[in-house]
């Protein structure tokens, strides 16, 4: 049975000013009033105690369904730290060193190339002087990128390959990683920082090393032990908040 989410301590007992916590509510309530957000749920905890809990607006505007304390939310890139935890579990078990080249498990990255100049249609690249290592994936210094950045010719190459906000039809994680390995890196591994599909590649490495699908590894090794019974890659639960995106104007 899921634990009910509720305030279980006075804010002052865990070092908060209750009046200032309420400023958070007033601030974000303005977002709902102005139409910038349909609704929200805020939880502030410290030392394992819930000091502040507030909600406002709708989880589904069209259905008139208000935000409740059990509303489920999409976490998107917060999957990245979960993936990093999975990798560190394997690291602590001695499965690899953080300096190991990822090509040891993902041979498609055995000979990465790095963009030098040119357009997305006619790029010039050179061999990487440093292999992509585990720590590069963990720190987004691998040279990989995202198609939605719209900041570099390699980003455009990702979009042309079907990677902008999603993945090509029929591609699983293994197929995505194989395709990314065929595209040039934005910079030499370890040379710079760039928010990227590094965590996705790290997730595939977790699959290869552990012999489990990533969602199953998450469930068995992270979510179940922590009691995160509502966390998964997908759900059909009716209390999932509807997804809205901003439109121009």
C-alpha positions, 0 to 999 in steps of 0.5 A, a space after each residue: 500500500 502506498 504511503 499517503 503524502 502529507 505534512 508530518 512535521 512543523 516547518 520550524 522543527 526542520 529549519 524552515 520558515 513557514 511564512 517563506 515556504 508559503 511564498 512559493 505557493 503564492 509565486 506559482 499560483 500566479 503561473 496558474 492564474 496567468 495561464 503559464 501552468 495548468 497546475 502544480 504540486 509542491 512538496 518540500 522535505 528535510 531530514 526525511 520529513 515533509 515540511 510543506 505540501 501545496 497544490 493548485 490548478 488542474 492535472 487535466 484542464 479539459 477533464 476538469 480534474 484538479 491536482 491531487 496529492 497522488 497526481 503522477 507527473 512525467 519526470 523526463 530528464 530526471 531519468 538521467 540521475 536514475 540512470 547514473 545511480 544504476 551505473 554507479 551500482 554496477 561500478 560499486 560492484 566492480 563491473 567497470 572503472 569510470 576510466 574504461 572506454 565504453 567500446 569495451 561493451 559498446 563496440 560501435 563506439 570503437 572508432 568515433 569521429 569528431 566534427 571539424 567543419 562543414 555543413 550537416 550534408 557535407 561535414 569534415 571529421 577526424 578520428 577522436 584522439 581519446 576514447 569515450 569513457 564511462 565518466 564522459 557519459 556521466 558528465 555529458 562530456 562525451 561529445 554526443 549531442 541532441 537534435 533539438 539543440 539547433 546549435 551545431 551542424 551535428 545537431 542537424 545531422 541528428 534531426 535528419 536521422 530522426 532524432 529531435 524530440 523522439 526516436 525513429 519508428 521501431 528503434 529500441 535503445 540498442 538501435 538508437 545507440 548504434 545510429 548515434 555511434 555512426 554520427 560525428 561527435 561535436 568535440 573531442 571526448 572530455 574536451 567540453 560539456 554538452 547536454 546530450 544523449 550521453 545518459 541514453 548511451 549510459 543506459 544501454 551500457 547498463 543493459 549490456 553489463 547487467 544483462 537486463 532491460 533498463 526498466 527492469 534494472 531500475 525496478 529491481 535494483 532502485 525503485 522497489 528497494 526505495 518504495 518508488 512503486 509509481 515510477 516507471 517508463 510508462 503508465 496507464 494510471 488515471 491520475 497521470 497529469 495531462 501533458 501540455 506544451 507552450 504555444 507561441 503567444 
